[in-house]
Amino acid sequence: MLNNIGLPGLLLIAVVVLVLFGRGKISSLMGEVGKGITAFKKGVDDGKQEIEDSMAEAKDVTPEEEKDKV
C-alpha cells in the first residue's frame, strides 16, 4: 500500500502536516521524540551493563570431575 506513494505524495503529506500542526508544534514534538530515543538508548546500555556485571559475578559451580571431562 505505501509502496506507491512516491516523492510528490510524501511532500504533500509533509505540507498538510505542517499546515495542520504548525512549525512550533512539530519542532517541539521532534524534540520530545529525540529525548525519548536518547532515554531508550541509555536504558539499553544500562541493561547491557547490568547483564555484564551479573555475568562477571557469576561463579563456576561445576564439580572438578565434570570440568575434567570437557
C-alpha positions, 0 to 999 in steps of 0.5 A, spaced: 500 500 500 505 505 501 509 502 496 506 507 491 506 513 494 512 516 491 516 523 492 510 528 490 505 524 495 510 524 501 511 532 500 504 533 500 503 529 506 509 533 509 505 540 507 498 538 510 502 536 516 505 542 517 499 546 515 495 542 520 500 542 526 504 548 525 512 549 525 512 550 533 508 544 534 512 539 530 519 542 532 517 541 539 514 534 538 521 532 534 524 534 540 520 530 545 521 524 540 529 525 540 529 525 548 525 519 548 530 515 543 536 518 547 532 515 554 531 508 550 538 508 548 541 509 555 536 504 558 539 499 553 546 500 555 544 500 562 541 493 561 547 491 557 551 493 563 547 490 568 547 483 564 555 484 564 556 485 571 551 479 573 555 475 568 562 477 571 559 475 578 557 469 576 561 463 579 563 456 576 559 451 580 561 445 576 564 439 580 572 438 578 570 431 575 565 434 570 570 440 568 575 434 567 571 431 562 570 437 557 
